[in-house]
Amino acid sequence: MTTAMKKPAPKGGVLVEEHKAWNTKKYYTFSGHLARTYRRVPKRVKFKSKMVNDANQHLCGGWSYFGYEDESDTIERQLVAGRKPLGSMSDWSRQEADARAKRLRKAGLVAAVSRNKFIDGLWNVEACHDITVGEIGNLGNLLHDYGTEMPAIFGEIRGAIEAAENCRLTAFFGGRWETAHPCVTGLILGYPIENTISLCRE
């Protein structure tokens, strides 16, 4: 939950520091560790979606290990609750991965199991809602936000978003979500738009 205050955020929370023209947004793990600071964050964005939220940013890998009891289980819960468009999870046995995929399919999601290419014995489960990128939210509002905040590279961003608009989320399975334009990757993984804008500014 996002809280606006000047003192340290609650463990596992988000601290928003208000400035005149933009904000600074800080993410804290459940152990109280400052995981990431996003600078020059827009004060407001028009784009809204249940699937795009701060909880998903905590699941981007790395800092979540300081708090969530199991990142993959948390991603699964976010997906089933309709609060994340696409997610990648890992299990240490094929049986566990198959069981996870079965639960996700039973909940109405599309899921695929594959062997991890880099870590022996690890299995990946990729799952998503059976929708297109454009169905995550109003892409007109998303383009407005990028056009307002990043006019210098808006043509590039608009091209990436428009090219992805009619793609089904399953098109990003196989780790292809990692190689998409950052504005598309952030959207399909459900990261707050203002955070992606901050990263692009860096």
ABEGO torsion letter per residue (X at the ends): XBBBBABBBBBGBBBBBBBAABBBBBBBBAAGBBABBBBGBBABBABBBAABBAAAAAAAEGAAAAABABAAAAAAAAAAAGABABBBBBBABAAAAAAAAAAAAAAGBBBBBBBBAABBGBBBBBBBBBBBAAAABBAAAAAAAAAAABAAAAAAAAAAAAAAAABBAAAABGGAAAABBAAAAAAAAGBBAAAAAAAAAX
